[in-house]
Amino acid sequence: MRIDENNNMNGIGASGVGKAQAADNAQAHKARAGRGSAAKGPDEVALSVLAERLQALEPGSADQDQKLKVLQAAYESGRYQPDSEAVADALLDESLSETRQTKALD
């Protein structure tokens, strides 16, 4: 399987995926080495931290829904006080990032 920067997963580049896969492979190797010749007990599946983070970021996930409910309640009650400087910085960073990506495609 070939992974390059064009095949990124929601902003995770090939290097991040490769590191996660290497860690998963090392963990699987340790598990196999510790089992011996006869496997005992039920099969197990372990999700990597990367997979858990990706699931939490998906629209409609429980984590995402909970964060939105908290923000909605704060906004509706008048307690939501966003940091205007942080918002401005994030908007500028996003705009500059999009500009760089557009120029890279040209």
Chimera marker file (.cmm) of the C-alpha trace (Angstrom):
<marker_set name="trace">
<marker id="1" x="0.000" y="0.000" z="0.000" r="1" g="1" b="0" radius="0.5"/>
<marker id="2" x="1.389" y="3.383" z="-0.957" r="1" g="1" b="0" radius="0.5"/>
<marker id="3" x="0.809" y="6.356" z="1.298" r="1" g="1" b="0" radius="0.5"/>
<marker id="4" x="1.827" y="9.846" z="0.297" r="1" g="1" b="0" radius="0.5"/>
<marker id="5" x="0.820" y="13.402" z="1.187" r="1" g="1" b="0" radius="0.5"/>
<marker id="6" x="-2.079" y="13.271" z="-1.313" r="1" g="1" b="0" radius="0.5"/>
<marker id="7" x="-3.646" y="10.404" z="0.621" r="1" g="1" b="0" radius="0.5"/>
<marker id="8" x="-3.914" y="12.181" z="3.965" r="1" g="1" b="0" radius="0.5"/>
<marker id="9" x="-6.641" y="11.410" z="6.486" r="1" g="1" b="0" radius="0.5"/>
<marker id="10" x="-8.280" y="14.620" z="7.736" r="1" g="1" b="0" radius="0.5"/>
<marker id="11" x="-4.997" y="16.517" z="7.928" r="1" g="1" b="0" radius="0.5"/>
<marker id="12" x="-2.853" y="13.599" z="9.084" r="1" g="1" b="0" radius="0.5"/>
<marker id="13" x="0.051" y="13.282" z="6.673" r="1" g="1" b="0" radius="0.5"/>
<marker id="14" x="1.839" y="10.148" z="5.611" r="1" g="1" b="0" radius="0.5"/>
<marker id="15" x="4.472" y="10.525" z="8.326" r="1" g="1" b="0" radius="0.5"/>
<marker id="16" x="1.838" y="10.536" z="11.090" r="1" g="1" b="0" radius="0.5"/>
<marker id="17" x="0.049" y="7.523" z="9.651" r="1" g="1" b="0" radius="0.5"/>
<marker id="18" x="3.351" y="5.691" z="9.168" r="1" g="1" b="0" radius="0.5"/>
<marker id="19" x="4.350" y="6.304" z="12.784" r="1" g="1" b="0" radius="0.5"/>
<marker id="20" x="0.970" y="5.084" z="14.020" r="1" g="1" b="0" radius="0.5"/>
<marker id="21" x="1.195" y="1.975" z="11.855" r="1" g="1" b="0" radius="0.5"/>
<marker id="22" x="4.726" y="1.267" z="13.062" r="1" g="1" b="0" radius="0.5"/>
<marker id="23" x="3.604" y="1.583" z="16.680" r="1" g="1" b="0" radius="0.5"/>
<marker id="24" x="0.635" y="-0.715" z="16.032" r="1" g="1" b="0" radius="0.5"/>
<marker id="25" x="2.896" y="-3.256" z="14.310" r="1" g="1" b="0" radius="0.5"/>
<marker id="26" x="5.355" y="-3.212" z="17.220" r="1" g="1" b="0" radius="0.5"/>
<marker id="27" x="2.523" y="-3.682" z="19.706" r="1" g="1" b="0" radius="0.5"/>
<marker id="28" x="1.105" y="-6.602" z="17.691" r="1" g="1" b="0" radius="0.5"/>
<marker id="29" x="4.559" y="-8.210" z="17.505" r="1" g="1" b="0" radius="0.5"/>
<marker id="30" x="4.952" y="-7.985" z="21.291" r="1" g="1" b="0" radius="0.5"/>
<marker id="31" x="1.516" y="-9.516" z="21.772" r="1" g="1" b="0" radius="0.5"/>
<marker id="32" x="2.339" y="-12.430" z="19.452" r="1" g="1" b="0" radius="0.5"/>
<marker id="33" x="5.707" y="-13.022" z="21.121" r="1" g="1" b="0" radius="0.5"/>
<marker id="34" x="4.127" y="-13.142" z="24.580" r="1" g="1" b="0" radius="0.5"/>
<marker id="35" x="1.474" y="-15.691" z="23.591" r="1" g="1" b="0" radius="0.5"/>
<marker id="36" x="3.734" y="-18.635" z="22.871" r="1" g="1" b="0" radius="0.5"/>
<marker id="37" x="2.623" y="-21.468" z="20.622" r="1" g="1" b="0" radius="0.5"/>
<marker id="38" x="-0.942" y="-21.815" z="21.884" r="1" g="1" b="0" radius="0.5"/>
<marker id="39" x="-3.246" y="-18.824" z="22.096" r="1" g="1" b="0" radius="0.5"/>
<marker id="40" x="-5.261" y="-18.743" z="25.304" r="1" g="1" b="0" radius="0.5"/>
<marker id="41" x="-8.352" y="-16.630" z="25.921" r="1" g="1" b="0" radius="0.5"/>
<marker id="42" x="-10.548" y="-14.619" z="23.570" r="1" g="1" b="0" radius="0.5"/>
<marker id="43" x="-9.288" y="-12.568" z="20.662" r="1" g="1" b="0" radius="0.5"/>
<marker id="44" x="-8.773" y="-8.900" z="21.428" r="1" g="1" b="0" radius="0.5"/>
<marker id="45" x="-8.835" y="-5.756" z="19.349" r="1" g="1" b="0" radius="0.5"/>
<marker id="46" x="-6.944" y="-2.649" z="20.449" r="1" g="1" b="0" radius="0.5"/>
<marker id="47" x="-7.567" y="0.696" z="18.764" r="1" g="1" b="0" radius="0.5"/>
<marker id="48" x="-4.649" y="3.023" z="18.486" r="1" g="1" b="0" radius="0.5"/>
<marker id="49" x="-4.763" y="6.472" z="19.999" r="1" g="1" b="0" radius="0.5"/>
<marker id="50" x="-4.803" y="7.891" z="16.470" r="1" g="1" b="0" radius="0.5"/>
<marker id="51" x="-7.960" y="5.971" z="15.565" r="1" g="1" b="0" radius="0.5"/>
<marker id="52" x="-9.681" y="7.127" z="18.749" r="1" g="1" b="0" radius="0.5"/>
<marker id="53" x="-8.800" y="10.752" z="18.016" r="1" g="1" b="0" radius="0.5"/>
<marker id="54" x="-10.078" y="10.473" z="14.456" r="1" g="1" b="0" radius="0.5"/>
<marker id="55" x="-13.370" y="9.033" z="15.653" r="1" g="1" b="0" radius="0.5"/>
<marker id="56" x="-13.765" y="11.821" z="18.211" r="1" g="1" b="0" radius="0.5"/>
<marker id="57" x="-13.334" y="14.437" z="15.458" r="1" g="1" b="0" radius="0.5"/>
<marker id="58" x="-15.966" y="12.965" z="13.142" r="1" g="1" b="0" radius="0.5"/>
<marker id="59" x="-19.099" y="15.088" z="12.753" r="1" g="1" b="0" radius="0.5"/>
<marker id="60" x="-21.907" y="13.563" z="14.762" r="1" g="1" b="0" radius="0.5"/>
<marker id="61" x="-19.586" y="11.767" z="17.209" r="1" g="1" b="0" radius="0.5"/>
<marker id="62" x="-20.570" y="11.693" z="20.879" r="1" g="1" b="0" radius="0.5"/>
<marker id="63" x="-17.592" y="13.885" z="21.840" r="1" g="1" b="0" radius="0.5"/>
<marker id="64" x="-18.396" y="16.429" z="19.146" r="1" g="1" b="0" radius="0.5"/>
<marker id="65" x="-22.089" y="16.503" z="20.095" r="1" g="1" b="0" radius="0.5"/>
<marker id="66" x="-21.268" y="17.016" z="23.777" r="1" g="1" b="0" radius="0.5"/>
<marker id="67" x="-18.920" y="19.926" z="23.024" r="1" g="1" b="0" radius="0.5"/>
<marker id="68" x="-21.551" y="21.552" z="20.825" r="1" g="1" b="0" radius="0.5"/>
<marker id="69" x="-24.227" y="21.199" z="23.526" r="1" g="1" b="0" radius="0.5"/>
<marker id="70" x="-21.962" y="22.850" z="26.102" r="1" g="1" b="0" radius="0.5"/>
<marker id="71" x="-21.185" y="25.729" z="23.715" r="1" g="1" b="0" radius="0.5"/>
<marker id="72" x="-24.847" y="26.128" z="22.794" r="1" g="1" b="0" radius="0.5"/>
<marker id="73" x="-25.902" y="26.309" z="26.449" r="1" g="1" b="0" radius="0.5"/>
<marker id="74" x="-23.195" y="28.879" z="27.230" r="1" g="1" b="0" radius="0.5"/>
<marker id="75" x="-24.177" y="30.988" z="24.210" r="1" g="1" b="0" radius="0.5"/>
<marker id="76" x="-27.902" y="30.861" z="24.963" r="1" g="1" b="0" radius="0.5"/>
<marker id="77" x="-27.337" y="31.846" z="28.589" r="1" g="1" b="0" radius="0.5"/>
<marker id="78" x="-25.052" y="34.747" z="27.625" r="1" g="1" b="0" radius="0.5"/>
<marker id="79" x="-22.018" y="33.196" z="29.336" r="1" g="1" b="0" radius="0.5"/>
<marker id="80" x="-20.091" y="32.481" z="26.121" r="1" g="1" b="0" radius="0.5"/>
<marker id="81" x="-17.145" y="34.874" z="26.020" r="1" g="1" b="0" radius="0.5"/>
<marker id="82" x="-14.833" y="33.904" z="23.153" r="1" g="1" b="0" radius="0.5"/>
<marker id="83" x="-11.263" y="35.178" z="23.228" r="1" g="1" b="0" radius="0.5"/>
<marker id="84" x="-11.343" y="37.628" z="20.329" r="1" g="1" b="0" radius="0.5"/>
<marker id="85" x="-7.554" y="37.614" z="19.965" r="1" g="1" b="0" radius="0.5"/>
<marker id="86" x="-7.455" y="33.804" z="19.751" r="1" g="1" b="0" radius="0.5"/>
<marker id="87" x="-10.290" y="33.835" z="17.202" r="1" g="1" b="0" radius="0.5"/>
<marker id="88" x="-8.489" y="36.438" z="15.087" r="1" g="1" b="0" radius="0.5"/>
<marker id="89" x="-5.235" y="34.457" z="15.254" r="1" g="1" b="0" radius="0.5"/>
<marker id="90" x="-7.016" y="31.253" z="14.217" r="1" g="1" b="0" radius="0.5"/>
<marker id="91" x="-8.736" y="33.004" z="11.294" r="1" g="1" b="0" radius="0.5"/>
<marker id="92" x="-5.431" y="34.429" z="10.075" r="1" g="1" b="0" radius="0.5"/>
<marker id="93" x="-3.639" y="31.089" z="10.460" r="1" g="1" b="0" radius="0.5"/>
<marker id="94" x="-6.369" y="29.293" z="8.515" r="1" g="1" b="0" radius="0.5"/>
<marker id="95" x="-6.359" y="31.922" z="5.782" r="1" g="1" b="0" radius="0.5"/>
<marker id="96" x="-2.585" y="31.779" z="5.420" r="1" g="1" b="0" radius="0.5"/>
<marker id="97" x="-2.653" y="27.983" z="5.358" r="1" g="1" b="0" radius="0.5"/>
<marker id="98" x="-5.260" y="27.958" z="2.580" r="1" g="1" b="0" radius="0.5"/>
<marker id="99" x="-3.238" y="30.511" z="0.625" r="1" g="1" b="0" radius="0.5"/>
<marker id="100" x="-0.111" y="28.347" z="0.884" r="1" g="1" b="0" radius="0.5"/>
<marker id="101" x="-2.032" y="25.251" z="-0.219" r="1" g="1" b="0" radius="0.5"/>
<marker id="102" x="-3.491" y="27.078" z="-3.209" r="1" g="1" b="0" radius="0.5"/>
<marker id="103" x="-0.054" y="28.319" z="-4.277" r="1" g="1" b="0" radius="0.5"/>
<marker id="104" x="1.399" y="24.825" z="-3.889" r="1" g="1" b="0" radius="0.5"/>
<marker id="105" x="-1.227" y="23.440" z="-6.270" r="1" g="1" b="0" radius="0.5"/>
<marker id="106" x="-0.420" y="26.021" z="-8.952" r="1" g="1" b="0" radius="0.5"/>
<link id1="1" id2="2" r="1" g="1" b="0" radius="0.2"/>
<link id1="2" id2="3" r="1" g="1" b="0" radius="0.2"/>
<link id1="3" id2="4" r="1" g="1" b="0" radius="0.2"/>
<link id1="4" id2="5" r="1" g="1" b="0" radius="0.2"/>
<link id1="5" id2="6" r="1" g="1" b="0" radius="0.2"/>
<link id1="6" id2="7" r="1" g="1" b="0" radius="0.2"/>
<link id1="7" id2="8" r="1" g="1" b="0" radius="0.2"/>
<link id1="8" id2="9" r="1" g="1" b="0" radius="0.2"/>
<link id1="9" id2="10" r="1" g="1" b="0" radius="0.2"/>
<link id1="10" id2="11" r="1" g="1" b="0" radius="0.2"/>
<link id1="11" id2="12" r="1" g="1" b="0" radius="0.2"/>
<link id1="12" id2="13" r="1" g="1" b="0" radius="0.2"/>
<link id1="13" id2="14" r="1" g="1" b="0" radius="0.2"/>
<link id1="14" id2="15" r="1" g="1" b="0" radius="0.2"/>
<link id1="15" id2="16" r="1" g="1" b="0" radius="0.2"/>
<link id1="16" id2="17" r="1" g="1" b="0" radius="0.2"/>
<link id1="17" id2="18" r="1" g="1" b="0" radius="0.2"/>
<link id1="18" id2="19" r="1" g="1" b="0" radius="0.2"/>
<link id1="19" id2="20" r="1" g="1" b="0" radius="0.2"/>
<link id1="20" id2="21" r="1" g="1" b="0" radius="0.2"/>
<link id1="21" id2="22" r="1" g="1" b="0" radius="0.2"/>
<link id1="22" id2="23" r="1" g="1" b="0" radius="0.2"/>
<link id1="23" id2="24" r="1" g="1" b="0" radius="0.2"/>
<link id1="24" id2="25" r="1" g="1" b="0" radius="0.2"/>
<link id1="25" id2="26" r="1" g="1" b="0" radius="0.2"/>
<link id1="26" id2="27" r="1" g="1" b="0" radius="0.2"/>
<link id1="27" id2="28" r="1" g="1" b="0" radius="0.2"/>
<link id1="28" id2="29" r="1" g="1" b="0" radius="0.2"/>
<link id1="29" id2="30" r="1" g="1" b="0" radius="0.2"/>
<link id1="30" id2="31" r="1" g="1" b="0" radius="0.2"/>
<link id1="31" id2="32" r="1" g="1" b="0" radius="0.2"/>
<link id1="32" id2="33" r="1" g="1" b="0" radius="0.2"/>
<link id1="33" id2="34" r="1" g="1" b="0" radius="0.2"/>
<link id1="34" id2="35" r="1" g="1" b="0" radius="0.2"/>
<link id1="35" id2="36" r="1" g="1" b="0" radius="0.2"/>
<link id1="36" id2="37" r="1" g="1" b="0" radius="0.2"/>
<link id1="37" id2="38" r="1" g="1" b="0" radius="0.2"/>
<link id1="38" id2="39" r="1" g="1" b="0" radius="0.2"/>
<link id1="39" id2="40" r="1" g="1" b="0" radius="0.2"/>
<link id1="40" id2="41" r="1" g="1" b="0" radius="0.2"/>
<link id1="41" id2="42" r="1" g="1" b="0" radius="0.2"/>
<link id1="42" id2="43" r="1" g="1" b="0" radius="0.2"/>
<link id1="43" id2="44" r="1" g="1" b="0" radius="0.2"/>
<link id1="44" id2="45" r="1" g="1" b="0" radius="0.2"/>
<link id1="45" id2="46" r="1" g="1" b="0" radius="0.2"/>
<link id1="46" id2="47" r="1" g="1" b="0" radius="0.2"/>
<link id1="47" id2="48" r="1" g="1" b="0" radius="0.2"/>
<link id1="48" id2="49" r="1" g="1" b="0" radius="0.2"/>
<link id1="49" id2="50" r="1" g="1" b="0" radius="0.2"/>
<link id1="50" id2="51" r="1" g="1" b="0" radius="0.2"/>
<link id1="51" id2="52" r="1" g="1" b="0" radius="0.2"/>
<link id1="52" id2="53" r="1" g="1" b="0" radius="0.2"/>
<link id1="53" id2="54" r="1" g="1" b="0" radius="0.2"/>
<link id1="54" id2="55" r="1" g="1" b="0" radius="0.2"/>
<link id1="55" id2="56" r="1" g="1" b="0" radius="0.2"/>
<link id1="56" id2="57" r="1" g="1" b="0" radius="0.2"/>
<link id1="57" id2="58" r="1" g="1" b="0" radius="0.2"/>
<link id1="58" id2="59" r="1" g="1" b="0" radius="0.2"/>
<link id1="59" id2="60" r="1" g="1" b="0" radius="0.2"/>
<link id1="60" id2="61" r="1" g="1" b="0" radius="0.2"/>
<link id1="61" id2="62" r="1" g="1" b="0" radius="0.2"/>
<link id1="62" id2="63" r="1" g="1" b="0" radius="0.2"/>
<link id1="63" id2="64" r="1" g="1" b="0" radius="0.2"/>
<link id1="64" id2="65" r="1" g="1" b="0" radius="0.2"/>
<link id1="65" id2="66" r="1" g="1" b="0" radius="0.2"/>
<link id1="66" id2="67" r="1" g="1" b="0" radius="0.2"/>
<link id1="67" id2="68" r="1" g="1" b="0" radius="0.2"/>
<link id1="68" id2="69" r="1" g="1" b="0" radius="0.2"/>
<link id1="69" id2="70" r="1" g="1" b="0" radius="0.2"/>
<link id1="70" id2="71" r="1" g="1" b="0" radius="0.2"/>
<link id1="71" id2="72" r="1" g="1" b="0" radius="0.2"/>
<link id1="72" id2="73" r="1" g="1" b="0" radius="0.2"/>
<link id1="73" id2="74" r="1" g="1" b="0" radius="0.2"/>
<link id1="74" id2="75" r="1" g="1" b="0" radius="0.2"/>
<link id1="75" id2="76" r="1" g="1" b="0" radius="0.2"/>
<link id1="76" id2="77" r="1" g="1" b="0" radius="0.2"/>
<link id1="77" id2="78" r="1" g="1" b="0" radius="0.2"/>
<link id1="78" id2="79" r="1" g="1" b="0" radius="0.2"/>
<link id1="79" id2="80" r="1" g="1" b="0" radius="0.2"/>
<link id1="80" id2="81" r="1" g="1" b="0" radius="0.2"/>
<link id1="81" id2="82" r="1" g="1" b="0" radius="0.2"/>
<link id1="82" id2="83" r="1" g="1" b="0" radius="0.2"/>
<link id1="83" id2="84" r="1" g="1" b="0" radius="0.2"/>
<link id1="84" id2="85" r="1" g="1" b="0" radius="0.2"/>
<link id1="85" id2="86" r="1" g="1" b="0" radius="0.2"/>
<link id1="86" id2="87" r="1" g="1" b="0" radius="0.2"/>
<link id1="87" id2="88" r="1" g="1" b="0" radius="0.2"/>
<link id1="88" id2="89" r="1" g="1" b="0" radius="0.2"/>
<link id1="89" id2="90" r="1" g="1" b="0" radius="0.2"/>
<link id1="90" id2="91" r="1" g="1" b="0" radius="0.2"/>
<link id1="91" id2="92" r="1" g="1" b="0" radius="0.2"/>
<link id1="92" id2="93" r="1" g="1" b="0" radius="0.2"/>
<link id1="93" id2="94" r="1" g="1" b="0" radius="0.2"/>
<link id1="94" id2="95" r="1" g="1" b="0" radius="0.2"/>
<link id1="95" id2="96" r="1" g="1" b="0" radius="0.2"/>
<link id1="96" id2="97" r="1" g="1" b="0" radius="0.2"/>
<link id1="97" id2="98" r="1" g="1" b="0" radius="0.2"/>
<link id1="98" id2="99" r="1" g="1" b="0" radius="0.2"/>
<link id1="99" id2="100" r="1" g="1" b="0" radius="0.2"/>
<link id1="100" id2="101" r="1" g="1" b="0" radius="0.2"/>
<link id1="101" id2="102" r="1" g="1" b="0" radius="0.2"/>
<link id1="102" id2="103" r="1" g="1" b="0" radius="0.2"/>
<link id1="103" id2="104" r="1" g="1" b="0" radius="0.2"/>
<link id1="104" id2="105" r="1" g="1" b="0" radius="0.2"/>
<link id1="105" id2="106" r="1" g="1" b="0" radius="0.2"/>
</marker_set>
